[in-house]
Amino acid sequence: MAHTFEELVAKQRAVDEAHARVLHLRDTYGAPTAAPWSQAQTDTYETAWRAWRDLARDTQAALSEYAKDESRPRNAVEADVRRAAKTPPEAPGWGSETGTGSGSRPASEEPPSGGR
């Protein structure tokens, strides 16, 4: 399936949102070794973590396919997509001359490849 750059940016934003959800849950629940989580908390966290992992995996595959189709280095495509994903989408009727800025987020950690 061919992807457009805009689709890749949307996928990366979804990955970033899913990652933010995992971090929020971890901050809210605290470390599971400090105070045991309830079964509902564990299920919620694991579901969020799997969603993040699956979205990240699918996005990485799409990035590779796009880079190959465009004959561009994969790392350059990924950097462009991440940069564009950090820029808030423009609201209808607002141009780039409004000076809304791109905002800055700390570098996100990569999704783990195994269990928690």
N, C-alpha and C positions, 0 to 999 in steps of 0.2 A: 504494500500500500504506500503510495507516494504521499509525502507530507509536505506542507508548505511551511515556511519559516514562522508564520503567524500561528499555525497549529502547534509547532514545537514550543513557542513561547507560552501558549496556553497550557500545554502539558507541563512545562517547567513551573508555571505558577501554581498548578494543582499540586505538584510535588512539594513546593515550598509551603503551601497551605497545610498539606498533610503532615509535613515535618513540624510545623508550628503547633499543630494539634497534639502530636506526640510529646513535644517539649512541654506544652501546657499541662497535659495530663501528668507527666512525670513531676513537674513542679507542684501541681495540686496534690497529688497523692503522696509525694515524698518517696524516699528510697524504700523499696520493698524489704530491704534487710533491716531498716530502722524500725518500721512498724508494718506488720503484715497487711497486705491489701486484702480486701474482701474479694469474693469470687466475682462480683459484678465489676469491681475496679480492675481486676486482672483481665477479665474478658474485654472490657472497654479498651484498656491499654493495648492488649494484643491485637484487637481488631484494628485500632488506629495504626499500630506499628506495621501490620501486614498491608494495610492500604497504602501507607507511605512506601514500603518496600516494593510493592507491585507497581505503583505509579512510577517510581524511580526506575525500575527495571524496564518498563515499557517505554519510558522517555529515553533512556539510554539506547535502546534498540532503534527507536525512531531517529535519534541523532546520528547513529552510525549509518543508517540507511540513507538519510538525507545527505550526509557528508559524501557518501559514495556516489550518489546520484548527481551531486553538484561538483564532483571531483575537487573537493576541498578537504584540507586536513580536519579530522574529526575534532581535535582539541580547539581549533579556531572556531568551528561551528558551535561547539558547546559554550565557549566563552562568549560569543555573540548572543546566543540564546539566553544565557544566564544574565548578561548585562541588560538585554531587552526585557526580561521577565522582572527585573528589579525596578524598572521604570513603570510607574502606574499608567494604566491605559488612559488615553485621553478621553475626557468626557465629551459627549456631542456638543458642538458649538464652541469648544475651547481649542485654540491652536497652541502650538508649542511656544508661541511668543508670550504666553502668560507667565512663564518663569516658574512653573510648578516644581521644577527640580525632580531629581530621580529618587531621592531618599536613599538611605544607606542601611543595609542590614549586615550584621556580622556574617562572615563566611559560615555557611551551614556545614554541619558534619555530614559525611556520607552515610547513606543507609547501611546498616550492618548486613553482612551477607548470610549470617546464620541466625540463631535464636537471639533472645534478648541479651 
